[in-house]
Amino acid sequence: MRNRQQPLKTFAGLVKALDWYDVSLQTILEELGLEPVNRTQSMILTHIASGVTRPTDIAREMGTTRQNIHAMARLLVDRKVLKLVPDQNDKRSKQYAFSEDAMELRDTVLRVLSWLDKKLADRIGPETMAEMQRALTADWGDYITEPPARLK
């Protein structure tokens, strides 16, 4: 008989990993006297830091709407963490960028995330860390949107 808990372990493990990183990051930022952001804002900032800067692309990557991204990012713009700038590839569109005031924050976050990677590798082992990074950065293909035949 197939283990019914295996798919739950995968999904729950991914959620737990995201939670571990985000809670650790936000707690450290608070300890450093920096204002934390919520999970959605953290994800938006991560996408922008990795080069995904157009609201439409961020929304697609996060599985949400462009309007939701704008609403969450507006708070970051108000706090002068982000700014809207012209999109170099489409003059009719805008994209997000870190504001000049937030460059130190961005660099601090990147250093903290790098440090968290090191701490996690110390805990789970460098080989396991490398395997996890390979699995998480592999091309998983397009979203699967059709249910299995046995559920139809």
SVG drawing of the C-alpha trace seen along z (x, -y; Angstrom):
<svg xmlns="http://www.w3.org/2000/svg" viewBox="-15 -57 44 59">
<polyline fill="none" stroke="black" stroke-width="0.4" points="0.0,0.0 1.3,-3.5 2.3,-5.8 -0.4,-8.5 1.7,-10.7 4.6,-11.1 2.9,-14.0 2.0,-15.7 5.6,-15.5 6.8,-17.2 4.3,-20.1 4.6,-20.5 8.4,-20.4 8.4,-23.2 6.1,-25.3 8.2,-24.6 11.4,-25.6 9.8,-28.9 8.6,-29.6 12.1,-28.8 13.8,-31.2 11.2,-34.0 10.8,-33.9 14.5,-33.7 15.1,-36.7 12.3,-38.8 13.5,-38.1 17.1,-39.0 16.0,-42.2 14.1,-43.2 17.1,-42.4 19.2,-44.7 16.6,-47.5 15.2,-47.2 11.5,-47.3 10.3,-43.8 8.0,-43.2 5.2,-40.6 5.6,-37.3 4.1,-38.6 6.3,-41.7 9.3,-39.5 8.6,-37.4 8.2,-40.4 11.5,-41.8 13.2,-38.4 11.9,-38.4 13.1,-41.9 16.5,-41.2 16.8,-38.1 15.9,-40.3 12.2,-39.7 11.1,-43.4 7.9,-43.7 4.7,-43.5 3.2,-41.1 6.2,-38.8 6.2,-38.9 2.5,-38.2 2.9,-35.2 5.9,-33.8 3.9,-34.2 0.6,-32.9 -1.3,-36.1 -2.6,-39.1 -0.8,-42.2 -3.2,-44.2 -2.3,-42.3 1.4,-42.9 0.8,-46.6 -1.2,-46.8 1.5,-45.0 4.4,-46.9 2.7,-50.3 3.4,-49.9 7.1,-49.3 7.1,-52.3 5.6,-54.4 8.3,-53.2 10.9,-54.2 12.1,-50.6 11.0,-50.3 10.4,-52.7 8.6,-52.5 10.9,-53.1 10.3,-53.0 10.6,-49.6 13.5,-49.8 12.0,-47.1 8.4,-48.6 8.2,-52.4 4.5,-52.1 5.2,-50.0 6.9,-50.4 9.0,-48.0 10.1,-47.9 13.6,-48.7 15.1,-49.2 15.2,-52.8 18.6,-54.4 17.5,-54.6 17.1,-50.8 20.3,-49.7 21.9,-49.1 18.8,-47.2 18.9,-45.0 22.6,-44.3 21.9,-43.4 19.1,-41.1 21.4,-39.4 24.1,-38.9 21.6,-37.5 20.2,-35.1 23.7,-34.0 24.4,-33.5 21.2,-31.5 22.3,-29.3 25.6,-28.6 23.8,-27.9 21.4,-25.5 24.3,-23.7 25.9,-23.4 22.8,-21.8 21.8,-19.5 25.2,-19.0 26.7,-20.5 25.8,-17.6 22.1,-17.7 22.1,-21.5 23.6,-21.2 21.0,-18.5 18.2,-20.7 19.4,-23.7 19.6,-21.6 16.1,-20.3 14.6,-23.7 16.4,-25.4 15.6,-22.7 13.1,-23.5 9.9,-22.0 8.1,-22.8 4.8,-24.6 2.1,-24.5 0.1,-21.3 -3.5,-22.4 -5.3,-19.2 -6.4,-16.8 -5.4,-13.1 -7.9,-11.0 -9.0,-9.0 -10.3,-12.2 -12.4,-13.3"/>
</svg>
